[in-house]
Amino acid sequence: MNPYLLADQPAVPAGHRDRAAFVHRDRAITFAELDDAATRFAAAAHAAGLRPGDRVLLLAPNALETFVVLVGCARAGLVTVPVNWRLSPGELAAVAADAGARLVVVDRSLAHLLWAVVDSGVPLLTLGEQFDQWLADAPARRAVVEHRPDDVVLQVYTSGTSGRPKGVLLTNRNLATKVPGVTPRWGLASDSVSLLATPLFHVGALSWGLAGLHAGATTILAGDASPATLLAHLTDDAVSHTFLVPAMIARLCEEAPEGSSFPALRTVLYGASPISAQVQGEALRLFGPVLHQVYGLSETTGSLTEMVPGPDLPADSPLYRSAGQAYPWIELEIRDPGTGERLPANAFGEVWTRSAQNSPGYFGLPEETAELLTPDGWLRTGDGGHLDDEGYLFLTDRVKDLIISGGENVYPAEVETVLREHAAVADVAVFGVPDDRWGEVVSAAVVARTEVTADELIAFTDGRLAGYKRPRTVRIVDDLPRNAAGKVLRRVLRDGALEGSTA
């Protein structure tokens, strides 16, 4: 195993170096050009006074230069900090202050946000002419840097669904375990055409892009995430592999023209949030049996389980609701959230995992790191679920999202599944709100596809759910608040309910 995978990319056969590694709109960068640009970036960074361990903040939508920065920083011993440019100025300022960047690489379209992220004296490098000249002026020779397996190469900020973002540290060892392990499982090879449509400040997109680079595949960075654009890429570019989130899949199913087919498509990897049975069925009909569900966290370098459908698996198999089995190099257990005791098959508890994919912790947060990792290397995911007798993982909710009403446990996912059966429900999120009598009661926010009232939806659950599981209140909303990874922000919904406002 190469313990310095990122610094040594792109590792492709000599005959492939003139093939496109990444394509974005009307631009492309070959493997040879990426190799040269990353080398020059590392040399220029050292010439500018940056030293191993320094942070480089990357504030840009998906671009070819993203991978130049990622590989170049790794070669220079620097830590890339890709930032969610959709954050509010206040949130951006908090991330920037936490990271303490020595250099900021920014897209021109986001220059108006710089006041929130840059302290005086921190140099700026703007993508475009300035970036290109910076590379052109640098020597095309490798910087002399000592690389170690446990050196941090990425600092990815959590999506902040339940509090302030935390900088997740990812090392050479983490990436060298994850990327070569999953690349063949995802079927990526040098003849693959991969579509990357999710933002590269998220670990799922980063993993997907690095796996394509490791395989020597050509990766297309989608011009945007609209259904029309994604459908055009899937057909016109003969895409064989893609990574999407369920919300994207749902929109593609809604807007794909009748009779659409994708003969080149071999794998649709999806994760980051639950998928409804309805959307899953629609996706199977649209794309065929190519859906691979994955489950993971930023803290585990992304996916650690995968559900790979067999050719004979019936479309209504309950295994499609599973997040799959752990990769061979991953240990996975269900533990009692209170005691940490290992639980048997089919018992609900918290998902714990141990592997070389586990992050060493959070940047500058020793107490939070101690809550995340046990002394013997297990990582507490905070997610609830169970393992069946064959080791398939079935997730319910975040442990902290569990609703306890009158002493009874209510899993939001169970209530959401029932509400999604109503023909008028396009999307739904369930959460608990405080109640003087019951401690908590169930509330729901629903995105409707046709006209429906809250009372009708509450009545629909009668006989389908136990009384304590039925929602007491339902709000019809235009959209559910989600983070960049597609996860519903239940905290926002809960706070909105307590304030009496709509989400």
Residue, then its C-alpha position, 0 to 999 in steps of 0.5 A: m500500500n502506498p501510504y502517501l497516496l494523495a502526494d503521489q497522484p496521478a499514478v497512471p500508466a505512461g500511455h495514459r498521461d495525455r488523457a483527460a483526468f478532469v473535464h469541466r465545461d469547455r476545459a480539460i486537464t490531462f494527467a500529465e498537466l495535473d502532475d506538472a501543475a501540482t508539482r509547481f504548486a508545491a514549489a511555489a508554496h514553499a517559495a512563498g514561505l509555507r511550511p509542512g503543516d500549514r493550512v491552505l483554505l480553498l474557497a471555490p466551486n468545483a473546478l479543475e484547479t481543486f485537484v491541483v491544490l489538493v495534490g500540490c498541497a500534499r506534495a508540499g506537506l500542507v493541509t488543504v482546507p476545502v470550505n463550504w462556500r454556501l455558508s453564511p459570512g458568519e459561519l465562514a468567518a468561524v471556519a477561517a478563524d478555526a483553521g488559521a490558514r496561511l494562504v487562501v485560494v479563491d474563485r473570482s466569483l466568491a471574492h465578495l466573501l473574502w472579508a469574512v474569511v481572511d485576516s490581514g496579512v494572509p496572502l490571496l491567490t485568485l483562480g484564473e490569471q493570477f493562479d496560472q502565473w503563480l504556477a508558471d513562475a514556479p520550478a517544475r521540480r518536486a519539493v523535498v518533503e518528508h512524508r509520514p503516514d500519519d501526516v494530516v493532508l485534509q481538514v474537512y469541516t463537518s456539515g454542522t447539523s447539530g452545532r458549530p462545524k468541526g475540522v475533521l483531520l484526514t491523514n495520508r494513512n486514511l486516504a491510502t486505506k480508503v481510496p485504493g480499497v474502494t476503487p475496484r469495488w466501485g468498478l472504476a478503471s482507466d476506461s471509466v467516465s465518471l461524473l462528479a456532481t456534488p461539492l468538493f468540500h464534502v468528503g463524499a465528493l472528495s473520495w469519489g474524485l480521488a478514486g477516479l484519479h487513482a483509477g486513471a478514469t476521466t472525471i467530468l465535473a458537472g457544470d451545475a447540479s440541475p437535472a437537465t445538466l446531469l441528464a445531458h452528461l449521463t447521455d452525451d458523455a456516456v457516463s459509466h459511473t457517478f456519485l449522487v445524493p438521494a435528492m438529486i436522484a429524485r429530481l432526475c427520476e421526476e424530470a427524465p424524459e419518457g423512454s430515457s436510457f443510459p446504456a453506458l451507466r454501470t454504477v450509481l453510488y449514493g449516500a449522505s441521506p436516506i432514500s425513500a422506497q418510492v424514489q429507490g423504486e423509480a431509480l431502479r426503473l430509470f437506471g436499472p440495477v446499478l444502485h450502490q448505497v454507501y454509508g459513512l462520515s467525514e470522520t471515517t474518510g467517507s463510506l465504510t459500508e456498501m450495499v451492492p445489489g446482486p443481479d437476482l435481487p428482487a426490486d422489493s427486497p428489504l436489503y435495498r433498505s440496507a446500507g450494506q455490509a462493512y468493507p473487509w478492512i472495516e470493523l463494525e459493531i452496534r453498541d449500547p449508547g449509554t454503556g458502550e456494551r456490544l449488542p447482538a444482531n437485530a438489536f438497536g444501538e449506536v454504530w461503532t467502527r474501527s479501521a485505518q480510515n478513522s480520523p485521528g480527531y478534530f483540529g484543536l478540539p481534544e475534548e470533542t476528539a475524546e468523545l468521538l474516539t475510544p482509547d482502543g480505537w473505536l469511533r462512535t458515529g452517533d448514528g442509530g441502527h442494527l446489524d442483521d444476522e448476515g452483517y447488513l447494516f440498517l440505519t434509523d436515525r442519529v441517536k440524538d434524533l431519537i424521540i422519547s415520548g411518554g417513555e417510548n422510543v420513536y424513530p423519525a425514519e419509521v414515521e417518515t416511511v409511513l408519511r411517504e406512502h401518502a400520494a401527496v408527500a414528496d419529502v418529509a422530515v420528522f423531529g421531536v418537540p418538547d411537551d409538558r405532558w409527554g416529554e416530547v411529541v412527534s412533529a413533521a415537516v412535509v413538502a407536498r407534490t399536490e394539495v393536502t392539509a396537515d389534518e389529512l396527513i395526521a389522519f393518514t397515520d391512524g392505524r399505520l402507526a402506534g398512537y405515540k408515534r403519530p405526529r401531533t403537528v404537521r407543517i407544509v413547507d416549500d423545501l426542507p432545510r438541507n446542508a451541502a451534503g443533502k442531510v436534513l437540518r432537523r435542528v433548524l426544523r425543531d427550532g422553527a417549530l419552537e418559535g412558531s415559524t415555518a421552516 
